[in-house]
Structure formats: structure tokens, C-alpha cells
């Protein structure tokens, strides 16, 4: 079985990764707890802070790990490290292309773009690798790696096949 571990990550310190909204999740509960501690009692403020932290932890999306592409006996399997079941499994011949799914963003008056790889199959929805969007440079790098891996395991894009 041949495997490729897709460990695509956004650039560290990327100003468009939503960190501005993430800081609100920290500062908001602290400000509310401080106001309640001042207006009601310190114990009430501590209770509100503990409740806010509990809610934030409960709502946090669990990480399913990195994406693994595996080819065995002509079947391509897409799975996540921490999940037992596969995201998708299909004959590698069904894969028509590996493209980039682009999304334009406008954060703070600056236009930016986020991308994810799309494994395209005719007649089916695309399989996205990784599921979360990443920077265009990172996505282009992983697109090349995924295409080389798939080609080494017998895949050809549909426009290069003799039967297309």
C-alpha cells in the first residue's frame, strides 16, 4: 500500500486566518467576568469565567488529524488520521483531475484568497484535501505533491488518457 500524508497548514501568523475573531473568544469572557466581579462579586465573576471557558471548550471543533491518501489494488482511499472510517474510497481511474478550489476573502479591506485541493470525479462531488482552506502557496505545493504521488501509482489526468 502506498500512502501520502498531506500535512497542509496555513502560514504561521497569517493575518487572514481568523485570529482576529479568535481573540474575541478570549477577551470577551474575561471582560464580562471582570465586569461581573466588579459589579456583583468576585466569586460571581469567577463563576462566569469558568462557565465561559467550559462553553468554549465544549464548542471547540475536534481535530481529525492530517489527511492520508492511500492507493492499494487500484483503489484510492482518502482518510483522516483520527477517524476510523474513510472520507472517500473509489477506483483511482474515476479520478479525473486534481484542481484547486479557490475562495476570495476580504479581511480588513485587504483582498486575499484561500484554497483547498479538490479531487475531481465525473458524476460525483469533489473530495477536498484538506477540508479546511489553506494559503495558495501551500495549496500549490501540495497539489504538485499529490499529483506526483497519484501518477506514481498509475493515475493519469483525464486529458492525458488515450480513451478520453
N, C-alpha and C positions, 0 to 999 in steps of 0.2 A: 504494500500500500504506500503510495506517495502522498505526502502531506505538505501543505504550505500554511504556516502560521501567519496570519495577517494581523500585525500589531500596529495598526494605523492610529496615530494620536494627533490631536491638534497641536499647533506650535505653542510652546510654553509662553505665558504672558500675552497671548493673543488678546487684543482689546475687544474683539468681537465674539469671544467665546461665552458671553452671557455673564461674565464675572461681575458686571455692574449690578445685575439683578440678584446675584448670589450674595453680595454684601448686604443687601436689604434683609435677607433671611437671618443675618447675624445681628445687624444693628437694630432692626425693628423690635425683636423681642427684648433686647437689652434696654432700649429706650422705654418701651411700655412697662417693663418690670421696674425700672428706675422711677418712673412717674408714679406707679402704684406704691412703691416703697416710700416715696416722699409724701404722697397724699393719704395713704391708708396706714400701712405699717411695713416695716422691713420684712417681716415674716410673710405678709401677703405678696410683696414684690418677689421674694424668693420662690414662693409657690407658683406665681405666674411664669417666672423664668423657667422653672422646672417643667411646667406644663407645655410651654412653647418649645423647649428642647425636645420633649417627648413627641410632640406632634410632628416636628421637623424630621426626627429620626424615623417615625412611622411612615411618613410620606416619601422618604428617600427611595429612589428607584434602585433596586438591587443591580449590581454589576453582573452580567452574564459571562464576562471574560472576553478574551480575544476570539476572533473568527478563525476557524480552521477549514481549509479546503482540502478534501481528500479524494483521491482518484484510485479506484480499485475495480478491476474487471469491467472497465468501460463506463463505470458509474461515477458521477461527480456528487459528492456529499458536502453540503455546507452546514457546519455546526458551530456552536459556541462552546468554549471550554467548560463552563459550569452548568451546562444543560445536558441532560441525558439524551433527549430526542433531537433529531436533525432538524435544521431550519428548512432544508430542501434536499432532495435526493432525486437525481434524474440521469438518464444516459448522457454522456459528455457530448454526443453527437447532436443533442437537442439544443445545445448552447450555440446561439448564432453570433454573438458578439459580446465583448466586454467594453462597456462605454462608461462615460462619466455623467452622472445625474447632477446638474448644476442648479443652485438656488441663489438668487441675488438677495442681498441683505442691505439694509440702510441703517447703520448704527451711529447715532450721534452726528448725523449729517454726512457721514462718510459711507460711500458705497463699498460693499465687499461681496465676496462670493464664498459659498460653502458648497462642498462637493461630496459625493459618495459614489463608489463603484456600483455599476448595475450589470448584473449577469443577465443578458437578454436571451429569451427563448420565444420562438414563434408560438402564438396562441396561449401564452401564459404571462402572468405578471412578472416583472423583473425581480430578481433576488438582489438585495442591497448588501454590499460588503464595504465597510462596516455599516451597521444600521444607522448610526449617528453620523452626521456630516462632519467633514474634516476640511483642512485648508486645501486649496487647489494644488499646490506644490506637492504636498503629501499624497494626495489622491493620484496625481500623475505618476509619481514614483511607484505606488502600489499597483496601478493599472499595468505598468510595464512588467512588474514582477509577476503578477497574476497571469498575464498573457504568456510570458516565457514559461511559467510552470505548466500551464494548460497545454501549450504546444509540445513541451517535452513529454507529455502524457497522451499524445495522439490527437489533440484538438486542432482544428483549423477554423478560422472565421468563415462565415457562410460565403462571403465574396471571393474566397480563395479555393473553394471546393469545386471539383470538376463536375459534380452532379447538380450544382445550384443553378 
